[in-house]
Amino acid sequence: MFLDLDGRWHHFKGDPAPGGSRELIDAGHEPVPAWCKPPGRAISPADAATVARALADAESYRRDGAEEQCADCEAAPAGACEDHLNDLDLADAYADLGRQLQQDGAE
């Protein structure tokens, strides 16, 4: 059941995932209790640790690659070309997600 913008309750059925396909159903239906896992919770703690290690490896790979200067890096005012700056951005994103996985596993 979800409250709409007008303050009315509506019942839906279907895939609860973001972007999932759902349809409005009549509120007079028989109750059908169900459990759903929040997105991303379908992996075990051991699998989350494996993903965190893979992210650490990917972060290291991207940072190592960004340290190698190329001709475009030498000509760039920032001291690094766009490709290597993108690699550093990806490395930061991998590190952030790895930290989040570790924090979520500690809860």
C-alpha positions in Angstrom: 0.0 0.0 0.0 1.3 3.4 -0.9 -0.1 6.9 -0.1 -0.5 9.0 -3.3 0.0 12.8 -3.5 -3.7 13.3 -2.8 -3.6 11.4 0.4 -5.3 8.3 -0.9 -4.0 4.8 -0.3 -3.4 2.5 -3.3 -2.5 -1.1 -3.5 0.1 -2.4 -6.0 1.4 -5.7 -7.0 4.5 -6.6 -9.0 8.3 -6.1 -8.8 9.1 -3.8 -5.8 12.7 -3.0 -7.2 13.4 0.5 -8.5 12.1 0.6 -12.0 10.2 -2.7 -11.5 6.9 -3.3 -13.2 3.9 -2.7 -10.9 0.2 -2.4 -11.4 -2.6 -0.8 -9.3 -5.0 -3.4 -7.9 -8.4 -3.1 -6.2 -8.1 -2.5 -2.4 -10.8 -5.1 -1.7 -8.4 -8.0 -2.5 -7.5 -10.7 0.0 -4.3 -9.9 1.8 -1.2 -11.6 0.4 1.7 -11.0 2.8 5.1 -11.2 1.3 8.7 -10.3 2.1 11.1 -8.5 -0.2 14.7 -7.9 0.3 15.9 -4.3 -0.2 17.9 -3.9 -3.4 21.5 -5.1 -3.0 20.7 -7.3 0.0 20.4 -10.5 -2.0 24.1 -11.3 -1.5 25.6 -13.1 1.5 28.1 -11.4 3.9 30.8 -13.6 2.4 29.8 -12.5 -1.1 29.8 -8.8 0.0 33.4 -9.3 1.3 34.4 -10.8 -2.1 32.8 -7.8 -3.9 34.7 -5.4 -1.5 38.0 -7.2 -2.3 37.2 -7.0 -6.1 36.5 -3.3 -5.7 39.8 -2.8 -3.9 41.5 -4.5 -6.7 39.7 -2.4 -9.3 40.5 0.7 -7.4 44.2 -0.2 -7.3 44.2 -1.0 -11.0 42.6 2.4 -11.9 45.0 4.3 -9.7 48.1 2.5 -11.0 46.9 3.2 -14.6 46.3 6.9 -13.8 49.9 7.3 -12.5 51.3 6.4 -15.9 51.9 9.7 -17.8 50.9 9.8 -21.4 51.5 12.5 -24.1 48.0 13.9 -23.4 48.7 14.1 -19.7 51.9 16.1 -20.3 49.9 18.6 -22.4 47.0 18.8 -20.0 46.9 21.9 -17.7 45.6 19.7 -14.8 48.7 17.4 -15.2 46.5 14.5 -16.3 44.5 13.7 -19.4 40.7 13.2 -19.3 41.0 9.4 -19.5 43.3 9.3 -16.5 41.2 11.8 -14.5 38.2 9.5 -15.3 40.2 6.5 -14.0 40.8 8.4 -10.7 37.1 9.2 -10.4 36.2 5.6 -10.9 38.9 4.6 -8.3 37.2 7.0 -5.8 33.8 5.5 -6.6 35.1 2.0 -6.1 36.7 3.0 -2.8 33.4 4.6 -1.6 31.3 1.6 -2.5 33.9 -0.7 -0.8 33.6 1.3 2.4 29.9 1.2 2.2 29.9 -2.6 1.8 32.2 -2.9 4.8 30.0 -0.6 6.9 26.8 -2.5 5.9 28.5 -5.8 6.8 29.3 -4.5 10.3 25.7 -3.7 11.1 
